[in-house]
Amino acid sequence: MEANTFASFSFGHVLKFAILILLAVSSITSACEDNSTIPTNSTKTNLSYTSYAPSNSTNTNDFKTYIKNSCNSTTYPYICYKSLSPYASTIEADPLKLCNTSLSVALKAARDASSAISKLLNNDDNKLSSIGEEVVQDCFGNVKDSIEQLQDSLDAMAHLDADFDREFQISNIKTWVSSAITNDQTCYDGFDDMNVDSTLGDKIRRRVLNVARKTSNALYFINNNIY
């Protein structure tokens, strides 16, 4: 009788012990599964930390590529890219900024040319003939007119307003830039067959030709990007 009681007692304890072990294993497994799953909010946080914005150098290279591709269609692509690429971060890939910057570059070239011509006129060592001085003075006037027209164009570009007659404003800009090119050409042609020192004449013509080419590129961008 004592043997049966002992066997019954031992079996009962073993059964209870086995059930406790199973419950413990189940609890541990559930906890592991919970820990292996990343909450949705944590996932978003991780993604935000691992996403990288493009570097400034990458942006600048992209902008220069945009300028290069745009310049390839102009009449003077080499001058275009050389003069505009330093302003890549200003232009970005914006057609309007491209037009404004190309006009600004042309205006700066015109002002530099005007300053150089003025210095040549005031230099007594040049010993210009009366005809030669008249030609240079005419050229100086042409370049000053060109400066005024380019400045008017830039001012109008800064105030392009859809509420006003935009088409009229754009027409004025194109007219002024075209007239600036005509003035540069008039200055350049004025030295043909005139009694002007060749060295002096070449200096002025190179300056003015640079202005005309940059202005021509600016007009191309305006014609093809501003509507």
Secondary structure as UniProt FT lines:
FT   HELIX           2..36
FT   HELIX           40..50
FT   HELIX           56..71
FT   TURN            72..73
FT   HELIX           77..84
FT   HELIX           85..87
FT   HELIX           88..91
FT   TURN            92..93
FT   HELIX           95..121
FT   HELIX           124..126
FT   HELIX           130..158
FT   TURN            162..163
FT   HELIX           166..189
FT   TURN            190..193
FT   HELIX           198..225
//
